[in-house]
Amino acid sequence: IAAEQGFDVNRTGFDELMEEQRTQARAHVKGDAWELAASALYEQILRDQGPSEFVGYSRTATTSQIIGLVVDGQAVSTISDGQAAELILDKTAFYAEKGGQVADIGTIILPDKSAGDAKGQDKLAQGVFTVTDTREYAGGIIAHHGYITGQLGVGAMAEASIDVLRREGIERNHTATHLLHSALKEILGDHVKQAGSLVSPDHLRFDFTHFEPLTPEELAAVEQLVNTLIREDSAVHAYVTTLDEARAAGVTALFGEKYGEQVRVLNAGPTSRELCGGTHVAHTAKIGLCKILSESSVGANLRRIEAQTSTDALERYKHAESELLKAAALLKTTPDEVVSRIQAQQAQLKKAAEELARLKSGAATGALSGHLAEALTIGGAQGYQLLVLRQDGLGAGQLRETADFLRQKLGESSAVVLGSLGEDNRPSLLAAATNQAVAAGFDAGALIRELAPLIEGKGGGKPSFAQAGGSNPSGLDAALAKAREIPER
């Protein structure tokens, strides 16, 4: 099939990528084994210490006790310079990645109590643990992934602080996803269901069920409604209730998610009520602005919207304005006139292209007509006319048009074999015949299969039409010469 369309199959590249995938799969299996061993360790910590207390809904920093350290899946009592580890606190403001919201990062500092003076001078750090990721294990243990500068050990009291500016960006985008979900339901209908999300500091991604692409008008309406909800400055608040009470109240839950008996409900705006364990802004106005960047398909009846908020969205508008000004300068007009100027130039280009095509067609027709006398008579009076011709620079569609023109000029019982070296320096062959020529013995498919190896390609087709693509330009003339040998058979 690929050969018939003028394409090669890169089997070597396929094999290399397949082996790469096998290697990744083997590494994943090893990773699963490590996770299994680590899971047992975290379950033991959970039994011994109890669950980590998350206080990040209201706080960004804590003074906490280090209750566990894990290095390479093994519990240790201390870590020192350069070691990567997972650090566990009795309470933490760090949010562990889940529900689409990315994890918090920050620092955990163990002060050196021997430093400082009597006047309360800031104490020097004995150990600084840089948190690069936060995960939850065993259904209750929050582990801070990172590396240590200095040293620290289990049992010590530490000062843990998240990256506040990063968290604020995450919170703006998270609340915006809730407003976006609500707006999509309002504009498209209640069939819209969340099917996944990503909430990061600089953008959000929201997957939802819908049966067709959104029109530009629908996207504009959704974006406008989200920004209206933002400007209303509604309070965003959460409360804990039972799962049954939440369902009875019509709170939106994710299909397939596992929930405990107690659930957290997040109210954002007049119509958004969802089960959510993430962090959010206190008022919708803190989001500032929401700009939809794209809408696309990610599966059957599954759409994806990507967007930005606050200063990231503003920077997007500024970039678009800058590009518009550049376009206006190139077109020698004002930003307000860019569209009309482009439309005018497109009309001019279309007219010029049509005129050029007319001139080329006339020239090509005249040139092709000059080759008609080169046609060979195959099989005498009851046979057919055969013209074998090389016409470089033609694409697949142009080759077909050329074949149609030549058959029309040659008569009811005619066949043509065309060869062309395309602009990409790849050779192609095409054979076509009228029904009368096929009845007289011409077989385009069989001929192309015979000629294709000469251009290091493959091809085929029906007795009336066939084509092939190859990779050896030097074999094109030999292929056409072989086609001319038909009368000698």
C-alpha positions as CSV (number, residue, x, y, z in Angstrom):
1,I,0.0,0.0,0.0
2,A,2.8,2.4,0.9
3,A,4.6,1.6,-2.3
4,E,1.5,2.3,-4.4
5,Q,1.4,5.8,-2.9
6,G,5.1,6.4,-3.6
7,F,6.4,5.8,-0.1
8,D,9.1,3.5,1.4
9,V,8.9,1.6,4.7
10,N,11.9,2.3,6.9
11,R,12.2,-1.2,8.4
12,T,15.6,-0.5,10.0
13,G,14.3,2.6,11.8
14,F,11.3,0.6,12.9
15,D,13.4,-2.2,14.3
16,E,15.6,0.4,16.2
17,L,12.6,2.0,17.8
18,M,11.1,-1.3,18.7
19,E,14.3,-2.3,20.5
20,E,14.3,1.0,22.3
21,Q,10.7,0.4,23.4
22,R,11.7,-3.1,24.7
23,T,14.5,-1.6,26.7
24,Q,12.2,0.9,28.3
25,A,9.7,-1.8,29.1
26,R,12.4,-3.9,30.8
27,A,13.4,-0.8,32.8
28,H,9.8,-0.2,33.8
29,V,9.5,-3.8,35.1
30,K,12.6,-3.3,37.2
31,G,11.1,0.0,38.4
32,D,7.9,-1.8,39.4
33,A,10.0,-4.2,41.5
34,W,11.7,-1.3,43.3
35,E,8.3,0.3,43.9
36,L,7.0,-3.0,45.4
37,A,9.9,-3.1,47.9
38,A,9.6,0.6,48.8
39,S,5.8,0.2,49.2
40,A,6.4,-2.4,52.0
41,L,8.8,0.0,53.7
42,Y,6.3,2.9,53.6
43,E,3.5,0.7,54.9
44,Q,5.7,-0.1,57.9
45,I,6.4,3.6,58.5
46,L,2.7,4.2,58.3
47,R,2.1,1.5,61.0
48,D,4.8,2.8,63.2
49,Q,4.4,6.6,62.8
50,G,0.8,7.1,61.6
51,P,-0.1,9.1,58.5
52,S,1.6,12.4,57.6
53,E,-0.5,15.4,58.5
54,F,-1.0,17.7,55.5
55,V,-1.5,21.3,56.6
56,G,-0.9,22.9,53.2
57,Y,-4.5,24.2,52.8
58,S,-3.8,27.0,55.2
59,R,0.0,27.1,55.7
60,T,3.1,27.3,53.5
61,A,5.7,26.5,56.1
62,T,5.9,24.3,59.2
63,T,8.3,23.4,62.0
64,S,8.1,19.6,61.8
65,Q,9.9,16.5,63.1
66,I,11.7,14.3,60.6
67,I,10.2,10.8,61.2
68,G,11.8,8.9,58.4
69,L,14.6,8.9,55.8
70,V,14.7,6.5,52.8
71,V,17.7,6.0,50.5
72,D,17.5,3.6,47.5
73,G,14.4,1.9,49.0
74,Q,16.1,1.4,52.4
75,A,15.4,3.2,55.7
76,V,18.4,5.1,57.1
77,S,18.9,7.3,60.2
78,T,21.0,10.1,58.7
79,I,21.9,11.5,55.3
80,S,24.8,13.9,54.4
81,D,26.2,16.0,51.6
82,G,25.0,15.1,48.1
83,Q,22.8,12.1,49.0
84,A,19.4,11.8,47.3
85,A,16.7,10.6,49.6
86,E,13.0,10.7,50.5
87,L,12.4,12.6,53.7
88,I,9.2,12.1,55.8
89,L,7.8,14.7,58.2
90,D,5.2,14.3,60.9
91,K,3.3,17.3,59.3
92,T,3.9,19.1,56.1
93,A,2.6,21.9,53.8
94,F,4.0,20.2,50.7
95,Y,1.3,18.9,48.4
96,A,2.0,15.4,47.0
97,E,1.2,15.1,43.3
98,K,-2.3,13.7,42.7
99,G,-5.6,14.6,41.1
100,G,-3.8,16.3,38.3
101,Q,-2.1,18.9,40.5
102,V,1.7,18.7,40.4
103,A,3.8,18.4,43.6
104,D,5.2,21.2,45.6
105,I,8.9,21.9,45.8
106,G,10.9,23.9,48.3
107,T,13.4,23.4,51.2
108,I,13.6,21.6,54.5
109,I,16.2,23.2,56.8
110,L,17.7,21.8,59.9
111,P,19.2,24.8,61.8
112,D,22.5,24.6,63.6
113,K,21.6,25.6,67.1
114,S,25.2,26.3,68.0
115,A,25.3,29.2,65.6
116,G,24.0,32.7,66.2
117,D,24.3,35.1,69.1
118,A,22.3,36.1,72.2
119,K,20.6,38.9,70.3
120,G,18.7,36.4,68.1
121,Q,20.9,36.5,65.1
122,D,19.7,34.1,62.4
123,K,21.0,30.6,62.9
124,L,23.1,29.0,60.3
125,A,21.8,25.9,58.5
126,Q,23.2,22.6,59.6
127,G,21.5,20.8,56.8
128,V,19.4,22.0,53.8
129,F,17.3,19.4,52.0
130,T,16.2,20.7,48.6
131,V,12.8,19.2,47.7
132,T,12.4,18.5,44.0
133,D,9.2,16.3,44.2
134,T,6.6,15.2,46.7
135,R,4.7,11.9,46.6
136,E,2.3,10.0,48.7
137,Y,2.8,6.3,49.5
138,A,0.9,3.6,51.4
139,G,-2.2,5.7,51.5
140,G,-0.9,8.3,54.0
141,I,2.9,8.8,54.0
142,I,4.0,12.0,52.3
143,A,7.6,11.6,51.1
144,H,9.7,14.6,50.1
145,H,12.1,13.6,47.3
146,G,15.3,15.6,47.0
147,Y,19.0,15.9,48.0
148,I,20.9,17.1,51.1
149,T,23.5,19.8,51.5
150,G,25.1,19.4,55.0
151,Q,23.5,16.7,57.1
152,L,20.4,15.8,59.0
153,G,18.9,12.8,60.8
154,V,15.7,11.2,61.9
155,G,14.2,12.8,65.0
156,A,15.4,16.3,64.4
157,M,13.1,19.3,64.1
158,A,13.2,21.1,60.8
159,E,11.8,24.1,59.1
160,A,10.0,23.2,56.0
161,S,8.9,25.8,53.4
162,I,7.3,25.4,50.0
163,D,8.0,27.5,47.0
164,V,5.2,30.0,47.6
165,L,5.2,31.7,44.2
166,R,5.1,28.4,42.4
167,R,2.2,27.2,44.6
168,E,0.3,30.4,43.9
169,G,0.6,29.7,40.1
170,I,-0.6,26.1,40.7
171,E,-3.6,27.3,42.7
172,R,-4.7,29.8,40.1
173,N,-4.6,27.2,37.4
174,H,-6.3,24.6,39.5
175,T,-9.3,26.8,40.4
176,A,-9.4,27.8,36.7
177,T,-9.8,24.1,35.7
178,H,-12.9,24.0,37.9
179,L,-14.3,27.1,36.3
180,L,-13.5,25.8,32.9
181,H,-15.3,22.5,33.6
182,S,-18.4,24.5,34.7
183,A,-18.2,26.7,31.6
184,L,-17.9,23.7,29.3
185,K,-21.1,22.2,30.8
186,E,-22.9,25.5,30.5
187,I,-21.9,26.0,26.8
188,L,-21.8,22.4,25.5
189,G,-24.2,20.5,27.8
190,D,-24.3,18.2,30.8
191,H,-22.7,15.3,28.8
192,V,-19.3,17.0,29.4
193,K,-17.3,15.0,32.0
194,Q,-13.8,15.6,33.2
195,A,-11.5,12.8,31.8
196,G,-8.2,14.0,33.3
197,S,-6.2,17.2,34.0
198,L,-2.8,18.6,34.6
199,V,-2.3,21.6,36.9
200,S,1.2,23.1,36.8
201,P,2.5,26.6,37.8
202,D,2.5,28.0,34.2
203,H,-0.4,26.3,32.4
204,L,-3.3,23.9,32.8
205,R,-4.6,21.0,30.7
206,F,-8.1,19.8,30.9
207,D,-9.5,16.6,29.2
208,F,-13.2,16.2,28.8
209,T,-15.8,14.1,27.0
210,H,-17.3,15.6,23.9
211,F,-18.2,14.2,20.5
212,E,-16.8,16.8,18.1
213,P,-14.3,19.7,17.9
214,L,-15.4,22.9,19.4
215,T,-16.1,25.7,16.9
216,P,-14.3,29.0,17.3
217,E,-17.5,30.5,18.5
218,E,-17.9,27.8,21.2
219,L,-14.3,28.3,22.4
220,A,-14.8,32.0,22.6
221,A,-18.0,31.6,24.6
222,V,-16.3,29.2,27.0
223,E,-13.3,31.5,27.5
224,Q,-15.6,34.5,28.0
225,L,-17.7,32.7,30.6
226,V,-14.6,31.6,32.5
227,N,-13.4,35.1,32.7
228,T,-16.8,36.4,33.7
229,L,-16.7,33.9,36.6
230,I,-13.2,35.1,37.5
231,R,-14.3,38.8,37.6
232,E,-17.3,37.9,39.8
233,D,-14.7,37.3,42.6
234,S,-16.7,34.5,44.2
235,A,-15.3,33.0,47.4
236,V,-13.6,29.6,46.9
237,H,-14.1,27.4,49.9
238,A,-14.0,23.7,50.8
239,Y,-15.7,21.5,53.3
240,V,-15.6,17.9,54.3
241,T,-18.7,15.7,54.2
242,T,-19.7,12.1,53.6
243,L,-19.6,10.7,50.1
244,D,-23.3,9.9,50.2
245,E,-24.2,13.5,51.2
246,A,-22.0,14.9,48.4
247,R,-23.6,12.7,45.8
248,A,-27.1,13.6,47.1
249,A,-26.1,17.3,46.7
250,G,-25.1,16.8,43.1
251,V,-21.4,17.3,43.6
252,T,-19.3,16.4,40.5
253,A,-17.0,13.4,41.0
254,L,-14.6,11.8,38.6
255,F,-15.9,8.6,37.1
256,G,-13.8,5.6,38.2
257,E,-12.0,7.4,41.1
258,K,-11.8,5.7,44.5
259,Y,-13.1,7.9,47.3
260,G,-13.2,7.3,51.1
261,E,-16.3,7.8,53.3
262,Q,-15.2,11.3,54.0
263,V,-14.6,13.6,51.0
264,R,-13.6,17.2,50.4
265,V,-16.0,19.3,48.3
266,L,-14.7,22.5,46.6
267,N,-17.1,25.3,45.7
268,A,-15.8,27.8,43.2
269,G,-18.2,30.2,41.7
270,P,-22.0,29.9,41.6
271,T,-22.2,26.5,39.8
272,S,-18.9,24.7,40.3
273,R,-19.0,22.0,43.1
274,E,-16.6,19.2,42.8
275,L,-14.8,16.6,44.9
276,C,-11.2,17.8,45.1
277,G,-8.3,17.4,47.4
278,G,-6.1,20.0,45.8
279,T,-5.2,23.6,46.8
280,H,-6.9,26.6,45.4
281,V,-7.1,30.4,45.5
282,A,-9.4,32.0,48.1
283,H,-11.3,34.1,45.6
284,T,-11.8,33.6,41.9
285,A,-10.5,37.2,41.1
286,K,-7.0,36.0,42.2
287,I,-6.9,34.0,38.9
288,G,-6.8,37.3,37.1
289,L,-7.3,36.1,33.6
290,C,-7.7,32.9,31.6
291,K,-6.6,32.4,28.0
292,I,-7.4,29.2,26.1
293,L,-4.3,28.3,24.0
294,S,-5.6,25.2,22.1
295,E,-8.4,22.7,21.8
296,S,-7.7,19.3,20.3
297,S,-8.6,15.6,20.1
298,V,-6.9,13.0,22.3
299,G,-9.1,10.0,21.6
300,A,-12.6,8.9,20.6
301,N,-15.1,11.5,21.9
302,L,-12.3,12.9,24.1
303,R,-11.1,16.5,23.8
304,R,-8.3,18.5,25.4
305,I,-8.1,22.2,26.3
306,E,-4.8,23.9,27.3
307,A,-4.9,27.3,28.9
308,Q,-2.9,29.8,30.9
309,T,-3.9,32.2,33.6
310,S,-2.7,35.4,35.3
311,T,0.6,36.9,34.1
312,D,1.3,33.9,31.9
313,A,-1.9,34.6,30.0
314,L,-1.0,38.3,29.8
315,E,2.4,37.4,28.4
316,R,0.6,35.3,25.8
317,Y,-1.5,38.3,24.8
318,K,1.6,40.5,24.7
319,H,3.3,38.0,22.4
320,A,0.3,37.9,20.1
321,E,0.2,41.7,19.9
322,S,3.9,41.8,19.1
323,E,3.5,39.3,16.3
324,L,0.5,41.2,14.9
325,L,2.6,44.4,14.9
326,K,5.4,42.6,13.0
327,A,2.9,41.3,10.5
328,A,1.4,44.7,10.0
329,A,4.8,46.2,9.3
330,L,5.6,43.5,6.7
331,L,2.3,44.1,5.0
332,K,2.8,47.9,5.3
333,T,-0.5,48.5,7.0
334,T,-2.0,49.0,10.5
335,P,-2.9,46.1,12.9
336,D,-6.6,46.8,12.3
337,E,-6.2,46.3,8.5
338,V,-4.0,43.2,8.6
339,V,-6.9,40.8,7.8
340,S,-8.2,42.8,4.9
341,R,-4.7,43.2,3.5
342,I,-4.0,39.5,3.7
343,Q,-7.3,38.7,2.0
344,A,-6.5,41.1,-0.8
345,Q,-3.1,39.6,-1.3
346,Q,-4.5,36.1,-1.2
347,A,-6.9,37.1,-4.0
348,Q,-4.0,38.5,-6.0
349,L,-1.9,35.3,-5.4
350,K,-4.8,33.1,-6.4
351,K,-5.4,35.0,-9.6
352,A,-1.6,34.9,-10.4
353,A,-1.5,31.2,-9.6
354,E,-4.4,30.5,-11.9
355,E,-2.8,32.4,-14.7
356,L,0.5,30.6,-14.2
357,A,-1.2,27.3,-14.2
358,R,-3.0,28.2,-17.4
359,L,0.3,29.2,-19.1
360,K,2.0,26.0,-17.8
361,S,-0.8,23.8,-18.9
362,G,-0.7,25.3,-22.4
363,A,3.0,24.9,-22.6
364,A,2.9,21.4,-21.2
365,T,0.1,20.4,-23.5
366,G,2.0,21.6,-26.5
367,A,5.2,19.8,-25.4
368,L,3.3,16.6,-24.7
369,S,1.6,16.7,-28.0
370,G,5.0,16.7,-29.6
371,H,5.7,13.3,-28.1
372,L,2.6,11.6,-29.5
373,A,4.5,10.5,-32.6
374,E,6.8,8.5,-30.4
375,A,4.0,6.1,-29.5
376,L,4.6,2.4,-30.4
377,T,2.0,0.2,-32.0
378,I,1.7,-3.0,-30.1
379,G,-0.1,-6.0,-31.6
380,G,-1.0,-4.6,-35.0
381,A,-4.4,-3.3,-36.0
382,Q,-6.1,-5.1,-33.1
383,G,-3.6,-4.0,-30.5
384,Y,-2.9,-0.6,-28.8
385,Q,-0.7,2.5,-28.9
386,L,2.0,2.6,-26.2
387,L,3.8,5.8,-25.2
388,V,6.8,5.6,-22.8
389,L,7.9,9.0,-21.6
390,R,10.0,10.7,-18.9
391,Q,8.6,13.9,-17.4
392,D,10.6,15.1,-14.4
393,G,9.4,17.4,-11.6
394,L,5.9,16.0,-11.5
395,G,4.0,14.9,-8.4
396,A,1.7,11.9,-8.2
397,G,-1.4,14.0,-9.1
398,Q,0.4,15.6,-12.1
399,L,1.5,12.2,-13.4
400,R,-2.1,11.0,-13.4
401,E,-3.3,14.2,-15.2
402,T,-0.5,13.7,-17.8
403,A,-1.4,10.1,-18.3
404,D,-5.1,11.0,-18.8
405,F,-4.2,13.7,-21.3
406,L,-2.0,11.4,-23.3
407,R,-4.5,8.5,-23.4
408,Q,-7.1,10.9,-24.6
409,K,-4.9,12.1,-27.4
410,L,-3.7,8.6,-28.4
411,G,-7.1,7.2,-28.8
412,E,-9.5,4.6,-27.4
413,S,-6.9,1.8,-27.4
414,S,-3.8,3.3,-25.7
415,A,-1.4,2.9,-22.8
416,V,1.2,5.1,-21.3
417,V,4.2,4.5,-19.0
418,L,5.5,7.6,-17.3
419,G,8.6,8.1,-15.2
420,S,9.5,11.2,-13.2
421,L,12.2,12.4,-10.9
422,G,10.4,14.5,-8.3
423,E,11.6,17.7,-6.6
424,D,12.7,15.5,-3.7
425,N,15.0,13.6,-6.1
426,R,12.9,10.4,-5.7
427,P,11.9,8.5,-8.8
428,S,8.4,7.4,-9.5
429,L,6.7,5.3,-12.2
430,L,3.1,5.2,-13.4
431,A,1.4,3.0,-16.0
432,A,-2.2,3.5,-17.2
433,A,-4.3,2.1,-20.0
434,T,-7.7,2.3,-21.5
435,N,-10.0,-0.7,-21.2
436,Q,-9.4,-1.6,-24.9
437,A,-5.6,-1.7,-24.3
438,V,-6.1,-4.0,-21.3
439,A,-8.3,-6.2,-23.4
440,A,-5.5,-6.3,-26.0
441,G,-3.0,-7.6,-23.4
442,F,-1.6,-4.6,-21.5
443,D,-1.3,-5.1,-17.7
444,A,-0.2,-2.0,-15.8
445,G,0.1,-3.8,-12.5
446,A,2.3,-6.6,-13.8
447,L,4.5,-4.1,-15.7
448,I,5.1,-1.8,-12.7
449,R,5.9,-4.8,-10.4
450,E,8.6,-5.7,-13.0
451,L,10.0,-2.2,-13.4
452,A,9.9,-1.1,-9.7
453,P,13.1,-3.0,-8.6
454,L,15.1,-1.0,-11.1
455,I,14.5,2.1,-9.1
456,E,14.8,0.2,-5.8
457,G,11.2,0.5,-5.0
458,K,8.0,-1.5,-4.9
459,G,4.7,-1.0,-6.5
460,G,1.6,-2.5,-8.1
461,G,-2.0,-1.9,-9.0
462,K,-4.6,-3.0,-11.4
463,P,-4.2,-3.9,-15.1
464,S,-5.6,-0.4,-16.0
465,F,-3.6,1.6,-13.5
466,A,-0.5,1.1,-11.3
467,Q,2.3,3.1,-9.8
468,A,5.5,2.8,-7.8
469,G,8.0,4.9,-5.9
470,G,11.6,4.2,-5.4
471,S,14.9,5.5,-4.0
472,N,17.4,5.0,-6.9
473,P,17.1,7.9,-9.4
474,S,19.8,6.4,-11.7
475,G,17.5,3.4,-12.4
476,L,14.7,5.5,-13.9
477,D,15.9,5.5,-17.5
478,A,16.6,1.8,-17.4
479,A,13.1,1.2,-16.2
480,L,11.6,3.2,-19.0
481,A,13.9,1.4,-21.5
482,K,12.6,-1.9,-20.3
483,A,9.0,-0.7,-20.7
484,R,9.8,0.0,-24.4
485,E,10.8,-3.6,-24.8
486,I,7.2,-4.7,-24.7
487,P,6.9,-5.0,-28.5
488,E,9.9,-7.5,-28.5
489,R,8.1,-9.9,-26.2
